[in-house]
């Protein structure tokens, strides 16, 4: 019984180490809806695409949400997005 506990603990530690070493691949980009010009930050880790599909991508992928927020702010100030 003790061997089983040690084995489970070792497997748990190995799994935690593997997950901690895996880099996060989330990215963000800015999309602009065609009907009203509204810009939205889209999280690329979401497996689906925005619906309805009347949008287009207006920025490159950035690594953090704060970078995407800065992109949106500059697009708003330049008049490329409405709100």
C-alpha atoms as one frame of an Amber mdcrd trajectory, in Angstrom:
protein
   0.000   0.000   0.000   2.855   2.343   0.829   4.426   1.710  -2.584   1.192
   2.727  -4.270   1.112   6.028  -2.341   4.710   6.797  -3.264   4.013   5.929
  -6.892   0.945   8.189  -7.005   2.891  11.040  -5.410   5.713  10.630  -7.933
   3.296  10.610 -10.875   1.559  13.706  -9.502   4.826  15.581  -9.115   5.960
  14.591 -12.601   2.669  15.775 -14.102   2.861  19.088 -12.218   6.442  19.638
 -13.405   5.464  18.896 -17.008   2.528  21.305 -16.904   4.596  24.042 -15.247
   7.289  23.793 -17.937   4.852  24.003 -20.853   4.743  27.586 -22.151   1.363
  29.222 -22.573   0.483  29.799 -26.214  -2.311  32.284 -25.745  -2.280  35.320
 -27.967  -4.628  38.188 -28.643  -5.537  40.238 -31.671  -7.954  42.997 -32.533
 -11.016  42.394 -34.704 -13.330  45.027 -36.182 -17.011  44.353 -36.765 -18.198
  45.513 -40.194 -21.659  46.733 -39.230 -20.713  49.357 -36.659 -16.936  49.625
 -36.661 -16.744  48.313 -33.098 -13.322  46.849 -32.259 -12.925  43.927 -29.908
  -9.975  42.069 -28.425 -10.113  38.399 -29.392  -8.399  35.684 -27.357  -6.830
  33.131 -29.703  -6.997  30.378 -27.099 -10.769  30.243 -27.663 -11.309  27.418
 -30.113 -14.241  29.018 -31.931 -14.353  31.992 -34.270 -16.445  35.091 -33.587
 -20.060  34.893 -34.674 -21.530  36.280 -36.874 -18.668  36.306 -39.323 -18.985
  39.947 -40.411 -15.655  40.990 -38.923 -12.072  41.275 -40.060  -8.797  41.102
 -38.252  -7.116  44.488 -37.884  -3.938  43.667 -35.943  -1.169  41.149 -35.649
  -1.075  38.712 -32.749   0.293  40.157 -29.509   1.314  38.060 -26.491  -0.607
  39.767 -23.665  -4.020  41.265 -23.092  -2.416  44.558 -22.061  -0.629  44.760
 -25.425  -3.946  44.169 -27.184  -5.572  46.840 -25.031  -2.853  49.297 -26.082
  -3.531  48.419 -29.735  -7.232  49.037 -29.248  -6.564  52.359 -27.535  -4.364
  53.560 -30.403  -6.949  52.396 -32.975  -9.655  54.331 -31.119  -7.524  57.488
 -31.001  -6.695  57.189 -34.716 -10.387  56.776 -35.588 -10.076  53.249 -36.986
 -12.530  51.906 -34.422 -15.702  53.258 -32.931 -15.643  52.534 -29.220
